[in-house]
């Protein structure tokens, strides 16, 4: 498992559907060591902190393996590293192989997997495609977020070391599946509400799903 690109970008104003929109989704690779802090990377930022950033979304990770899928889906789009808004482009694992709560060390940084990414309309801005959000979620190629447990530095080429595997065995892909209600899985839904590594907003959402099922 390797970190092949570290990508950062500060918020900028762009035009979208005739309106000015401020977004931090435009990331570019950095060819130097980068400090990873509790809330983001040095040189990086988010425009709307009500839905982006924060402790549980400090670092966004995207598997490089997914780029092949998108090259076939979007053959006319140049897919530069960081185009999905990810801070880390990594290789060696995918969402169905990573548990919520798994802990990794990269360089001198210690991190914990917290949640999949749910895209907002700004992904469509980055690609110039209003349908990109729908396509992204349908692909299940979501990537995931890290919480920073210990601040430190990383550089492209660093190896990801698995420090501990969460014993609840609920993967990033499982959480996405529950969100899109791909299939009825009451047992997994109940387990997700008890998953401490999963942010409270997600657990509350799944608890509401259970309540609605009980009402029916």
Secondary structure as UniProt FT lines:
FT   STRAND          2..8
FT   STRAND          12..16
FT   TURN            17..18
FT   STRAND          19..23
FT   STRAND          28..29
FT   STRAND          34..36
FT   TURN            42..43
FT   TURN            49..51
FT   HELIX           55..57
FT   STRAND          59..63
FT   TURN            64..65
FT   HELIX           66..73
FT   TURN            75..76
FT   TURN            81..84
FT   STRAND          88..91
FT   HELIX           95..97
FT   TURN            100..101
FT   STRAND          103..106
FT   TURN            107..108
FT   STRAND          109..116
FT   HELIX           122..127
FT   TURN            130..131
FT   HELIX           132..139
FT   STRAND          144..150
FT   STRAND          152..154
FT   TURN            156..157
FT   STRAND          159..164
FT   TURN            167..168
FT   HELIX           172..180
FT   HELIX           186..193
FT   TURN            196..197
FT   HELIX           200..215
//
